[in-house]
């Protein structure tokens, strides 16, 4: 992905991959759906690149808006990498946050989000609906 392509991107969700939409102007990255891709590095590498570019070039807050339902082990590792990038940015004084939406009937998702939140010092909201 070249620098000129970095402002916004969108990846349609599939049965095994989440829908991913970036909103450079509003500083929001939205991920929704299940995540058990064959190659999570290939999928999430462009997400990490977008986040790193946004944090480097945009002088405003970044929010991850998550509605992830199921994550396999490699997707969990990718999310940990993303949260590490956010944690480093937070340590540098950048405004970053996560809103993780989940269905209250799916406690497993809430538990996973809680596990991620324990390792993060930036604002991390777990929102049941």
N, C-alpha and C positions, 0 to 999 in steps of 0.2 A: 504494500500500500504506500503510495507516494505521499509526500507532504500535501500536495494539492487535493488529494482525495480524503484528507483527514477530517474535514469539517463535520460531515455527517455520513452515517452508513446505516443500512438496514438489512437484516438477514431474516428471511421468512422462517418461521418455526416449522419443524417437522415433527413426526411422531417421537423422534429421539433427540431433537435439539430445540432449545428455546428460541422464541422470537426475540431478536435483539434490535433495538432502535436507539440511535443516539440523537440528541438534540443539543447541538453545540451552542446555539443562541441562549437557551435556557439552562444549560449546564446539567442536563439530565441524561442518564443512560438507563434504559429500561430493558430488563430481561424477564421473560414470562414463558412458563411452560416446564416441560420435563427436560432433563439434560443427561443423556447417556450416549453421546456421540461416539462413533468409531475412533475418531481422532480429536480428542478434546484440545490438544495443543493447537491444532490447525484452527479450530473454532475460536478458542479464547485468546489466542495470540493477538488477533486484530483488535479484540476488546481491550486488552492490556495496552497495546500500542495507542489506541484512541485515548484512553485514560491518561497515559503518560504525556501525550501530546497536549491534551487539554490542560493538564496541570502545569505544563511548562509554558504554554502560550496564552491561555485565557486567564484574565485576572478577575475571576469570580468563582463563586461556590460551585461545587460539583456534587450532585446527588445521584446515588444509585437507587433506582426504583425497581425492586425485585418482587416477582411473583413466581418464584421457582417452586415446583411441586415435588420433584424427585431429582436427586443428583447421584450419579454413580461416583465411585472413588476418584476417578481422574477428574471429574467435574468439581468435586469437593476440593481437590488439590488446586485446580485452576482458580476457584473462588478464594482460596487461602492466599494465592499469589496476588490476586486483585486487592484483597483486603490489606495485604502487606504494603502495596503501593499506596493505598489510601492512608495507611498508618504513617508511613514515611512523610507523605504530604502534610498530614495533620501535625506531625512533629515540627515541620517547617513553618507552621502557622497558617497553612492553607485551609479554607473552609470546605470540608468534605463530610458527607453524611450518607447513611443507608436507611431506606425505608423498606422493610421486608414484609410484604403483605401475605397473609396465609388464611386459609379457610379454617375456622375454629374446629371443624370436624376432623381436621388432619393435624393432630398433635405432634406427629412425627416431624413435620416441617417446622413447627414452632421449636421443638427441641433442637433440631439442627441449627436453626437461626440463633438460638440461645448459646450454643456451643461456639459459633463464630463470634458472637457478640462479646463473650468472655475475654477474647484476645484483642479486642479493639478499644481504644480510648476515645475515638471520635464518636459523634452522635450516631447511634445505631438503634433504630426504632423497629420493634416487632409488632405488627399491627394485624390483629385478628378481625375477620369480618364474618 
